[in-house]
């Protein structure tokens, strides 16, 4: 009760107001910096995740295109030719959506089925390459949509 009965001088009130204002300003600034840093860290992690997926999808496309070309010109003799494609498929399963995984599995199935088809001559292979029946097109489109969705999340 002693504080209430005692009158405060204008200088004391001004000093107390300045002190409280400084504390509130410092707290606000600290919280603002903490939130901004946290959001920046989340953006950085998402950017790395997107880059990792882009690289993974690119590697899968390159490897399965090579395997598909091999399947068009050879019979299935060496399962080692498909090991890199299966390894990439397993890595895709770790981080990608079900649509991407299912599309990648379809590409592998097409490659396996292609080995049972008759081999193409160089002329037939050239004609086949010019057709618009690229089995990797659907995979690429699905991956692009997924990556665009991740970029929008930034």
N, C-alpha and C positions, 0 to 999 in steps of 0.2 A: 504494500500500500504506500510505502514511502515514495516510490517512483511516480505514482500517479499524483500525489499531492505536491510533489516538487515541480516547479516550473522549469521547462527546458529553455535554454537560450537559443536564439535563432541560429547562432553559429553551430551549436551541437546538432540541431535538427538538420542543417545543411550538410554537415559532415556525415551524419548517419545516412542521409538520403544518398549522398555521393558514394558511400561505402556499399550500400545495398544495390545501387545502380551498377557499380563496378562488378559486384558478385553475380548479379543477374546477367550482365553482358558477357562476362567470362564463361559462365555456365552455358549460355545460349550459343556462344561461339564454339565451345568445346563439343557440345552435342551436335551442332551443325557439321563440324569437321568430321566427327566420328561417323555420322550418317553418310556423308559424301564419300568418305574413304571406304566404307562398307559397300556402298553401291558400286564404286569404281572396281573394287575387288571382284564383285559378282560379275560385272561386265567383262573383266579381264578373263575370268574363268570360262564364261560362256564363249568368248571369242576364241580361246584356246580349244575348247570343245568343238566348235564349228570348224576350225582349221584342221583339227585331228580327223574329223569325219570327212571333210573334203579330200584330204590326203588318202584316207582309207578307201573311199569310193573310187577315187582316181586309180589307185593301185589295183583295185578289184577289176575295174573296167579294162585296164591294160593287160592284166594277167588273163582274164577270161577271153578277151579278144584274141590273144595269142593262142590260147587253148582251143578256141573255136576254129581258128584257121588251121590248126594242127589236125583237129578232128575231121575237117572237110577233106583233108588230103591224105590221111592215114587211118589205118585200122587201130583199134585199141590194143596196144601191146605193152605199154609201160605206164602203170598207174602213177608213177612218179611225176608224169606230166601234169597231173591234176592236183598234186599236193599243195602248190602255192595257192591255187584257187580255193581249195577247201580251207586252208589256213586263214585266208582273207575272209571267207564266209564266216568262220568261227569268230573272228575279230569283229565282224559286223554284228553278229548276234549279241556281243557284249554291250554295244552302245546304241544300237539303232532301233527304230520303231519296227513293229511287226510287218508293216507294209514293205519296208525296205528289205527285211530279212526274207520275206516270202518271194519278193521279186528276185533277189539274189539266188535263192534256191531254184527258182524257175530257170534262171540262166544256166546254172550247173546242170540241171536236168536236160536242157536243150543240148548242151555240150555232150553229155553222156549218150543221148539219143542220136546225135550226129555221128558218133563213131560207128554206129550200126548201119548207117546209110552208105551207099556206094561212094567211093572216093571221086573227087572232082578232078578233071583234067585242068591244066592251067587256063584254057579258054573258058571252061565252065566256071572255074573259080572267079575269073574276071567278071563274067556275066552275073554270077551270084552276088559279088561285091557291089555291083551297080544297082541291084534291086533294093527296094525299100523295106526289106524284111529283117531289119537289124534287131536281133533279140536283146541287145543291150540298150536299145532306145527307151523301152519302158522302164528299165532299171534306172537309167539316167534321169528320166522325167520324175520318177518318184523321189529320187535322191534330191533333185533340185527343189522340189516342193518342200521337202522336209528341211533342207538348209535355209530356204527362204523363210519358213516359219520360225526357225531359230534366230535368224537375223532380225526379224520383226520383234522378237522378244527382247532385243537389246534396247 
